[in-house]
Amino acid sequence: MTEVVPGRPVAPAAAASAVPAGEGRQRRGRRGLLGENPLGILFSAPYIVFVAVVFAYPIVFAVWMSFQDYFFAAPGAVVDRPFVGFANYVTAVTDPAVWRSFLNVGIFLLINVPLTVMLSLLLATALDRVVKARTFFRVSYYVPYVSASVAVVAVWLFLFSNNGLVNNVLGPLAPDPSWLVNSALAMPTIALFVTWKGLGFYILLYLAALQNVSKELYESVSVDGGGRIRQFFSVTVPGVRPATLLVVLLATITGANLFTEPYLLTGGGGPNGASTSPVLLIYQKGIEQQNPDVAAAIGVILIFFVLIIAAVQRRFVGGEER
């Protein structure tokens, strides 16, 4: 055993051996439980509480509700809500409106997510090279994202209505019926609107990612004779790959929760359910039709739908390290 002499520096190994074994285990146990910096838990506690109250509890309650014969009652009233097993899920999956809503949101995601990734990356790359009026252009793209949806929807209704500006410009090429009352064009039009409105946020994500791409890589490709297009595909695209995964996931989650746009643009999912999203259908089933248990079952199915898509995207976009 190493002897500790007062006044002489103690080597790390000797100091470690001088600490009682029980006390060392207690310290390691506390470090493992609270992490390397326990103070971080204190600072993150408000957000943890926020997530638990706003997200975790409603999800758990929705899962419980989906297995009950649940209905709304007066506050304080004691009513019987019996367990019904998977009956609400059977009702949901046998409803053609539910399948139609998931098909609609699938069409929306197939249009919105690729457009969001391509346009935001291209515009972010262009803005990153702009020297003059850089702030003006960045703010211009971000303004629609922070604008109230009701105000922006009014502009799009003016543009894409039957006698709107777009149809007047197209003349005989304008679709009949018009964009938002056409079963084949209603959801693609909404997808274009959501893409345009949210583009500024994703551009900012890519602009932040571009700051971490080494400029020497662009110079190396340039020395080898590569132009702007080769630099984009050989340096920019691989360099912002983590940001691309984030953009894809966020766009997917946002699109799966589509509600405001079809509700306002098409008067609640028209024509004939062609633009009804699962979240809008949940609102209609749970609030308007007073079937919250079936609505909760649709919500749980939607969660699994988003998780499956996110897992596939993470696998193919390249978020996992190999």
C-alpha positions in Angstrom: 0.0 0.0 0.0 1.4 3.5 -0.9 2.2 5.7 2.0 0.9 9.2 1.9 3.5 11.6 3.3 2.2 15.1 4.4 3.6 18.0 2.4 4.6 15.7 -0.6 2.5 15.7 -3.9 0.4 12.6 -4.2 0.5 10.8 -7.5 -2.9 10.2 -9.2 -2.6 6.4 -8.7 -1.7 6.9 -5.1 -4.5 9.4 -4.5 -7.0 7.0 -6.1 -5.8 4.2 -3.8 -5.9 6.5 -0.8 -9.7 7.0 -1.3 -11.7 4.4 0.5 -13.3 1.9 -1.9 -16.8 2.5 -0.6 -16.6 6.2 -1.1 -15.2 5.8 -4.6 -18.1 3.5 -5.6 -20.6 6.1 -4.2 -19.0 8.8 -6.3 -19.1 6.7 -9.4 -22.7 5.8 -8.7 -23.7 9.4 -8.4 -21.8 10.3 -11.6 -23.5 7.5 -13.5 -26.9 8.6 -12.2 -26.6 12.3 -12.6 -24.0 12.5 -15.4 -20.7 14.3 -15.5 -22.3 17.6 -14.8 -25.3 17.3 -12.4 -26.0 21.0 -12.7 -27.1 20.5 -16.3 -30.1 18.5 -15.1 -31.2 21.5 -13.1 -31.0 23.8 -16.1 -32.8 21.3 -18.4 -35.5 20.5 -15.8 -38.0 23.1 -17.0 -37.8 21.8 -20.6 -38.1 18.2 -19.3 -41.3 19.2 -17.4 -42.6 21.0 -20.5 -42.1 17.9 -22.7 -43.7 15.6 -20.0 -46.7 17.8 -19.7 -47.3 18.9 -23.3 -46.1 15.8 -25.1 -45.6 12.7 -23.0 -48.8 12.9 -20.9 -51.2 13.6 -23.9 -49.7 10.6 -25.8 -50.1 8.3 -22.9 -53.6 9.5 -22.3 -54.5 9.1 -26.0 -53.2 5.5 -25.9 -55.4 4.8 -22.9 -58.4 6.5 -24.4 -58.1 4.5 -27.6 -58.8 1.3 -25.6 -61.8 2.7 -23.9 -65.4 3.4 -24.8 -64.6 7.1 -24.2 -66.9 10.1 -24.5 -66.9 13.6 -23.2 -68.8 14.3 -20.0 -69.4 17.3 -17.7 -66.5 18.3 -15.5 -66.6 16.3 -12.2 -69.1 13.8 -13.5 -68.4 10.1 -12.7 -69.2 8.0 -15.8 -68.3 4.5 -16.8 -65.9 4.2 -19.7 -65.4 0.4 -20.2 -62.4 -1.2 -21.8 -63.2 -2.2 -25.4 -59.8 -3.6 -26.5 -59.0 -3.0 -30.1 -62.6 -2.1 -31.1 -61.7 1.5 -31.8 -58.7 0.5 -33.9 -60.9 -1.8 -35.9 -63.4 1.0 -36.5 -60.6 3.3 -37.6 -58.9 0.9 -40.1 -62.2 -0.1 -41.6 -63.2 3.5 -42.2 -62.5 4.5 -45.9 -62.1 8.1 -44.7 -59.1 7.1 -42.6 -57.4 5.4 -45.5 -58.2 8.3 -47.7 -56.6 10.8 -45.2 -53.4 8.7 -44.9 -53.2 8.5 -48.7 -53.7 12.3 -48.9 -50.9 12.9 -46.4 -48.7 10.4 -48.3 -49.2 12.4 -51.5 -48.4 15.6 -49.6 -45.2 14.2 -48.2 -44.0 12.9 -51.6 -44.3 16.4 -53.0 -43.4 18.5 -49.9 -40.3 16.7 -48.5 -38.2 16.4 -51.7 -39.2 20.0 -52.7 -38.3 21.3 -49.3 -34.9 19.6 -49.3 -33.9 20.6 -52.8 -35.1 24.2 -52.8 -33.9 25.0 -49.3 -30.4 23.5 -50.1 -30.1 25.3 -53.4 -31.3 28.6 -52.0 -29.1 28.3 -48.9 -26.1 27.6 -51.2 -26.9 30.6 -53.3 -27.4 32.9 -50.3 -24.2 31.7 -48.7 -22.3 33.1 -51.8 -24.2 36.4 -51.9 -22.1 39.3 -50.7 -24.4 42.3 -51.2 -27.8 42.5 -49.6 -27.3 39.2 -47.9 -29.4 40.1 -44.8 -32.3 41.4 -47.1 -32.5 38.1 -49.0 -32.4 36.0 -45.9 -35.1 38.0 -44.2 -37.2 37.9 -47.3 -37.2 34.1 -47.4 -37.9 33.9 -43.6 -40.9 36.3 -43.5 -43.5 33.8 -44.9 -42.5 31.3 -42.2 -43.2 33.7 -39.3 -46.3 35.3 -41.0 -49.7 34.3 -39.7 -51.2 31.4 -41.7 -54.6 33.0 -41.9 -53.2 36.1 -43.6 -51.0 34.1 -46.0 -53.9 31.7 -46.9 -56.0 34.7 -47.9 -53.3 35.6 -50.5 -53.2 32.0 -51.9 -57.0 31.9 -52.1 -56.8 35.1 -54.2 -54.1 33.5 -56.4 -55.7 30.1 -56.9 -59.4 30.7 -56.8 -61.5 30.2 -59.9 -61.1 33.8 -61.0 -57.7 34.2 -59.4 -54.5 35.7 -60.7 -53.0 32.3 -61.7 -56.0 31.2 -63.7 -56.1 34.6 -65.5 -52.5 34.2 -66.4 -52.9 30.6 -67.7 -56.1 31.4 -69.6 -57.3 28.3 -71.5 -54.6 26.2 -69.8 -56.2 26.8 -66.3 -57.6 23.6 -64.8 -61.3 23.0 -64.6 -62.4 22.7 -61.9 -59.9 25.1 -60.3 -57.0 24.2 -58.1 -58.4 24.0 -54.6 -61.8 22.5 -55.7 -60.1 19.9 -57.9 -59.8 16.4 -56.4 -56.5 15.7 -58.2 -54.9 19.1 -57.6 -56.1 20.2 -54.1 -53.4 18.3 -52.1 -50.6 19.1 -54.5 -51.5 22.8 -54.3 -51.5 22.6 -50.5 -48.1 20.9 -50.6 -46.7 23.8 -52.7 -48.1 26.3 -50.3 -46.6 24.6 -47.2 -43.3 24.2 -49.0 -43.2 27.9 -49.9 -44.3 29.0 -46.4 -41.8 26.9 -44.4 -38.8 27.3 -46.8 -37.2 30.1 -44.8 -36.8 27.9 -41.7 -35.0 25.1 -43.5 -32.8 27.6 -45.4 -31.5 28.8 -42.1 -30.7 25.3 -41.0 -28.7 24.7 -44.2 -27.0 28.1 -43.9 -25.8 27.1 -40.4 -24.6 23.7 -41.7 -22.7 25.3 -44.6 -20.6 27.3 -42.1 -19.0 24.0 -41.0 -18.1 22.9 -44.6 -14.3 23.4 -45.1 -13.5 26.0 -47.7 -10.3 24.1 -48.5 -12.5 21.3 -50.0 -14.0 23.7 -52.5 -10.5 24.9 -53.4 -9.3 21.3 -53.9 -12.1 20.5 -56.3 -11.5 23.8 -58.1 -7.8 23.0 -58.5 -8.8 19.6 -60.0 -10.8 21.4 -62.6 -14.3 21.0 -61.0 -16.8 23.7 -61.5 -19.7 24.9 -59.3 -21.9 21.9 -60.1 -19.2 19.4 -59.2 -18.4 21.4 -56.0 -22.0 21.3 -55.1 -22.4 17.5 -55.5 -18.9 16.5 -54.3 -18.5 18.9 -51.3 -21.8 20.7 -50.4 -24.2 17.7 -50.5 -22.0 15.4 -48.4 -20.9 18.2 -46.1 -24.5 19.1 -45.0 -25.7 15.5 -44.8 -26.6 15.7 -41.1 -28.6 18.8 -41.8 -30.4 17.1 -44.6 -31.5 14.3 -42.3 -32.8 16.9 -39.8 -34.6 18.8 -42.6 -36.2 15.5 -43.9 -37.3 14.5 -40.4 -38.7 17.9 -39.5 -40.5 18.2 -42.8 -42.0 14.8 -42.4 -43.2 15.4 -38.9 -44.6 18.8 -39.8 -46.4 17.4 -42.9 -47.9 14.5 -41.0 -49.4 17.0 -38.6 -51.0 19.0 -41.4 -54.2 20.7 -40.2 -54.4 24.5 -40.7 -53.7 24.6 -44.4 -56.4 22.1 -45.6 -58.8 23.4 -43.0 -58.5 27.0 -44.3 -57.7 26.5 -48.0 -60.3 23.9 -48.9 -63.0 24.5 -46.3 -62.2 21.5 -44.1 -60.7 18.9 -46.4 -62.7 19.3 -49.6 -63.5 18.5 -52.2 -65.1 15.3 -51.0 -62.2 14.5 -48.6 -59.5 14.9 -51.2 -57.4 17.1 -48.9 -58.4 15.7 -45.5 -55.3 15.0 -43.4 -55.3 12.5 -40.5 -55.0 15.3 -38.0 -58.0 17.1 -39.6 -59.9 13.9 -39.5 -59.0 13.4 -35.8 -60.5 16.9 -35.2 -63.6 16.0 -37.1 -64.1 12.6 -35.5 -63.2 13.7 -31.9 -64.7 17.2 -31.7 -67.4 17.5 -34.4 -68.7 13.9 -34.3 -68.1 13.3 -30.6 -66.0 10.1 -31.1 -62.8 10.9 -29.2 -62.0 7.2 -28.6 -61.9 6.5 -32.4 -60.0 9.8 -32.9 -57.4 8.7 -30.3 -57.0 5.4 -32.2 -56.3 7.3 -35.4 -53.8 9.4 -33.6 -51.9 6.4 -32.3 -51.9 4.9 -35.8 -50.5 8.2 -37.1 -47.7 8.1 -34.5 -46.6 4.7 -35.7 -46.9 5.8 -39.3 -44.6 8.7 -38.7 -42.1 6.5 -36.7 -41.9 4.0 -39.6 -41.3 6.7 -42.2 -38.7 8.4 -39.9 -36.9 5.1 -39.5 -36.8 4.4 -43.2 -35.6 7.9 -43.9 -32.9 7.6 -41.3 -31.7 4.4 -42.9 -31.6 5.7 -46.5 -30.7 9.3 -46.0 -27.6 8.1 -44.1 -28.1 9.2 -40.5 -26.7 6.1 -39.0 -22.9 5.7 -38.7 -21.5 2.5 -40.2 
